[in-house]
């Protein structure tokens, strides 16, 4: 079968020094699919692959291999099918074209059977999905386990007023859900992201949490929005709610939104309590640095928000208590990022954001 792999290409390719062996393998893999010789395709994405697994089904004939640092690609074939397997770090993609849909699905299953390496879940870890648009695959979801403290551990990082509001939010159950929009607003570095990670842990028994990495594209791409609205089950049980995290959406929800942003806002509201959200257990959490007075009135109208919490700096007494000293703490108090910078000796509470370091970035 390998003799006609190159001849299956319906076009003539010109290769120069900007192309890699992997680029050539992509073209060879798609040849039989393009001509219609193998008109069916099936694929699978794997988060963690056990070391030493080939990702090839029994009886496969290897046609090409390419390796570069931690990445590799293998092109193989069998009777009526062609396979391209790509690996990077611990993840992999397996793509198969075949003469029938059943054959393509069977080859993928045989190639990936038993290769998943599931880590031992840690009590402090939370499974979180991440959505983004891939240039090759379109809307795509991948999962990661992230560390998240309990609310009791994280609570001292917030002012008394914010902690009191968060207390009720952390205890919410599906029976308590009224609004579908969760709004966290306040200056940078006050701990909005940290609160959302903790919320993901507090709700993990009943809610699947997904972070949208490109929210500015989500509400301007109807196909992407529909994929996320339909969702992707995490396999942990039926009837679970989903919480979509959209960070730093200032332009989307501010009051003077431009026409394009206004269209995106309408789609956001349609997802939370319009036709698009009907029959779907979807919550949306939005973080913004905007003041409440500058937010669009449609966002903050009564009944729409499950919670609307302004996350501000700690007062001076609270900041001094958190830090254990008053050195470097100004009269107005300090944000959580500033306190972590002070703890590391990075400077006074007015240290610029770009000097706050990676650890402070976890508390934006």
C-alpha positions in Angstrom: 0.0 0.0 0.0 2.9 2.4 0.8 3.9 2.5 -2.9 1.0 4.8 -3.8 1.1 7.1 -0.8 2.9 9.9 -2.6 0.8 9.5 -5.8 -2.4 10.0 -3.7 -1.6 13.7 -3.3 -3.9 15.6 -5.7 -1.6 18.6 -5.9 2.1 19.2 -6.5 4.0 20.3 -3.4 7.0 22.6 -3.3 9.2 22.1 -0.3 11.8 24.6 0.9 13.9 25.1 4.0 11.0 26.7 5.9 9.1 23.3 5.8 9.8 20.6 8.4 9.5 16.8 8.0 6.2 17.1 10.0 4.8 19.4 7.4 5.5 16.9 4.7 3.9 14.1 6.8 0.7 16.2 7.2 0.4 16.5 3.4 1.0 12.8 2.8 -1.5 11.8 5.5 -4.3 13.9 3.9 -3.7 12.7 0.4 -6.0 9.7 0.4 -8.7 11.6 2.3 -8.5 14.4 -0.3 -8.8 12.2 -3.3 -11.7 10.2 -1.7 -9.8 6.9 -1.6 -10.2 7.0 2.2 -13.2 9.4 2.7 -13.7 8.8 6.4 -11.7 10.3 9.3 -11.7 9.8 13.0 -9.4 11.3 15.7 -8.7 11.3 19.4 -6.8 13.7 21.7 -5.0 12.3 24.8 -3.9 14.4 27.7 -1.4 12.0 29.3 0.1 9.0 27.5 2.0 6.2 29.2 5.7 6.2 28.4 6.8 3.8 25.6 3.4 3.5 23.9 3.6 3.6 20.1 0.0 4.8 19.4 -0.1 2.3 16.6 -2.6 -0.6 16.2 -1.5 -4.2 15.6 -0.2 -4.8 12.1 0.6 -1.2 11.3 3.4 -0.5 8.8 5.4 2.6 9.7 6.0 4.9 6.6 7.6 8.0 8.1 8.8 9.2 11.6 10.0 12.6 12.7 11.4 13.7 16.1 12.2 17.2 17.4 13.1 17.7 21.0 10.0 16.4 23.0 7.8 16.2 19.9 7.4 13.3 17.5 5.2 12.2 14.6 4.6 8.8 13.1 2.9 8.1 9.8 1.6 4.5 9.3 -0.8 2.5 7.3 -2.7 -0.8 7.2 -5.3 -2.4 5.0 -7.8 0.4 4.1 -6.5 3.0 6.5 -3.7 5.6 7.2 -2.7 7.0 10.6 -0.8 10.0 11.8 0.1 10.1 15.5 1.7 13.2 17.1 3.2 13.3 20.6 4.4 16.2 22.7 5.5 16.0 26.3 2.8 13.8 27.8 0.0 14.5 25.3 -0.9 13.2 21.9 -3.2 13.3 18.9 -4.1 10.3 16.8 -5.8 10.9 13.4 -7.0 8.1 11.1 -8.5 8.2 7.6 -10.1 5.0 6.3 -12.4 3.5 3.7 -15.3 3.3 6.1 -16.3 5.2 9.3 -16.4 2.0 11.3 -12.8 1.1 10.2 -11.5 4.6 11.1 -13.1 4.4 14.5 -11.8 0.9 15.2 -8.2 1.8 14.2 -8.2 4.8 16.5 -9.6 2.7 19.4 -7.0 0.0 18.8 -4.2 2.6 18.6 -5.2 4.3 21.9 -6.5 1.3 23.9 -4.9 1.4 27.4 -2.4 4.2 26.6 -4.0 6.8 28.9 -1.9 7.5 32.0 -4.2 8.8 34.7 -2.4 10.5 37.6 -3.5 9.8 41.2 -5.9 12.6 42.0 -4.8 14.8 44.9 -7.2 16.2 47.4 -6.1 19.7 46.7 -6.4 19.3 42.9 -9.4 20.2 40.8 -10.1 19.1 37.2 -10.6 22.2 35.0 -11.3 22.4 31.3 -9.7 25.0 29.0 -11.4 26.0 25.8 -9.6 27.7 22.9 -9.8 27.9 19.1 -7.0 25.8 17.5 -5.9 26.8 14.0 -5.9 23.2 13.0 -8.9 21.8 14.9 -11.2 24.7 15.5 -12.9 25.0 19.0 -11.0 22.6 21.3 -11.2 21.7 25.0 -8.4 20.3 27.0 -8.3 19.5 30.7 -5.8 20.0 33.4 -5.7 19.4 37.1 -5.0 22.7 39.0 -4.1 23.3 42.6 -6.7 25.1 44.7 -6.9 25.7 48.4 -10.0 25.3 50.5 -12.1 28.4 51.3 -11.0 28.2 54.9 -7.4 28.4 53.8 -7.9 31.2 51.3 -10.5 33.3 53.2 -7.8 35.4 55.1 -6.7 36.8 51.7 -9.8 38.9 51.4 -11.3 41.8 53.3 -14.0 41.0 55.8 -16.7 42.4 53.5 -15.5 40.3 50.5 -15.1 37.2 52.6 -18.6 37.5 54.0 -20.0 37.7 50.5 -17.8 34.8 49.4 -19.0 32.6 52.3 -22.5 32.3 50.8 -21.2 31.8 47.3 -18.9 28.9 48.3 -21.9 27.0 49.9 -24.3 27.3 46.9 -25.8 24.1 45.6 -27.8 23.5 42.4 -31.0 24.1 44.4 -29.8 27.6 45.3 -29.1 28.8 41.7 -31.2 31.8 40.8 -29.3 33.9 38.4 -26.8 32.5 35.9 -24.2 35.3 35.9 -21.4 35.6 38.5 -19.6 38.9 38.4 -16.3 39.6 40.2 -15.0 43.1 39.7 -12.3 45.2 41.3 -8.7 46.4 40.8 -5.9 44.1 39.5 -4.1 42.0 42.1 -7.0 41.7 44.5 -7.4 37.9 44.2 -10.3 37.4 41.7 -8.6 34.5 39.9 -7.7 32.8 43.2 -11.3 33.0 44.4 -12.5 31.3 41.2 -10.0 28.5 41.6 -11.3 28.0 45.2 -14.8 28.1 43.9 -14.0 25.4 41.4 -12.9 23.2 44.3 -15.9 24.1 46.5 -18.4 23.2 43.6 -16.5 20.2 42.1 -19.1 17.7 43.3 -21.9 19.2 41.2 -20.3 21.7 38.7 -17.8 21.2 35.9 -15.6 24.3 35.5 -14.2 25.4 32.1 -12.0 28.4 31.5 -12.3 30.2 28.1 -8.8 31.3 27.1 -10.0 33.6 24.3 -13.3 35.2 25.5 -12.9 38.1 23.1 -13.3 35.6 20.2 -16.1 33.5 21.9 -18.9 36.0 21.5 -17.9 37.1 18.0 -17.8 33.6 16.6 -21.2 32.0 16.6 -19.9 28.5 15.8 -17.4 28.7 18.8 -20.2 29.9 21.1 -22.5 27.0 20.0 -19.8 24.5 20.7 -19.3 25.8 24.2 -23.0 26.2 24.9 -23.5 22.5 23.9 -20.5 21.7 26.0 -18.4 18.6 26.5 -19.2 16.2 29.3 -16.3 15.5 31.6 -17.6 11.9 32.1 -18.1 12.3 35.9 -21.9 12.0 35.8 -25.0 13.2 34.1 -26.9 16.4 35.0 -23.9 18.3 36.2 -23.8 22.1 35.9 -21.1 23.9 34.0 -19.4 27.1 35.0 -17.6 29.1 32.2 -14.9 31.4 33.4 -14.3 34.6 31.3 -11.5 36.7 32.7 -10.7 40.3 32.1 -13.7 41.1 30.0 -13.7 44.9 30.7 -14.6 45.9 27.1 -17.3 43.4 26.8 -19.5 44.6 29.7 -18.6 48.2 30.3 -21.5 50.7 29.9 -20.1 52.5 26.8 -19.5 49.3 24.8 -19.1 49.9 21.1 -21.5 48.3 18.6 -19.4 45.2 18.1 -18.9 44.7 21.8 -22.7 45.3 22.2 -23.4 42.4 19.9 -21.0 40.2 22.0 -22.7 41.4 25.2 -26.1 40.4 23.8 -24.8 36.9 23.1 -23.4 36.7 26.6 -26.8 37.6 28.1 -28.5 35.2 25.7 -26.3 32.4 27.0 -27.1 33.2 30.7 -30.9 33.7 30.5 -32.0 33.8 26.9 -32.9 31.2 24.3 -29.4 29.9 24.0 -29.2 29.1 27.6 -32.6 27.4 27.8 -32.4 23.8 28.9 -28.7 24.0 29.6 -27.3 24.1 33.2 -24.7 26.8 32.4 -23.3 29.5 34.7 -21.0 32.2 33.5 -18.4 33.9 35.7 -16.9 37.1 34.5 -14.0 39.1 36.0 -13.4 42.7 35.2 -11.3 45.6 36.6 -14.1 48.0 35.9 -15.9 50.0 38.7 -19.5 48.8 39.2 -20.8 52.2 38.1 -19.2 51.7 34.6 -20.7 48.3 33.9 -23.5 48.0 31.4 -26.9 48.2 33.2 -28.1 45.0 31.4 -25.3 43.0 33.1 -26.2 44.1 36.6 -30.0 44.2 36.5 -31.7 42.4 39.3 -32.3 38.7 38.9 -29.5 38.2 36.3 -26.6 37.8 38.7 -26.1 34.8 41.0 -23.6 36.9 42.8 -22.0 40.4 42.2 -19.0 40.8 44.3 -16.5 43.7 44.4 -13.1 42.4 45.3 -11.0 45.2 46.7 -7.8 45.6 48.7 -7.4 44.6 52.3 -7.7 47.6 54.7 -4.6 48.7 56.5 -5.4 46.7 59.7 -6.3 43.6 57.7 -3.1 44.0 55.5 -0.9 44.4 58.6 -2.5 41.4 60.2 -2.0 39.3 57.0 1.7 40.4 56.7 2.6 40.3 60.4 4.2 43.8 60.2 3.2 47.3 59.1 6.4 47.9 57.2 5.6 48.9 53.6 1.8 49.0 54.1 0.3 52.3 53.1 -2.6 54.1 54.8 -5.1 52.7 52.2 -4.1 49.1 52.8 -2.8 46.8 50.1 -3.9 44.3 47.5 -3.1 40.6 47.8 -0.5 40.8 45.0 1.2 43.7 46.8 1.3 41.8 50.1 2.9 38.8 48.4 5.5 41.1 46.9 6.2 42.6 50.4 6.4 39.1 51.9 9.2 38.3 49.3 10.9 41.6 50.0 10.2 42.9 46.6 9.5 46.5 47.8 6.7 48.6 49.2 3.0 48.0 48.7 3.1 50.3 45.7 5.3 47.9 43.8 4.3 48.0 40.1 2.4 45.0 38.8 5.2 44.0 36.4 7.6 43.7 39.3 5.3 41.6 41.5 6.6 38.3 40.1 4.9 35.1 39.1 3.5 34.3 42.5 1.5 37.5 42.7 0.1 36.7 39.2 -1.9 33.9 40.7 -3.9 36.4 42.6 -5.0 38.8 39.9 
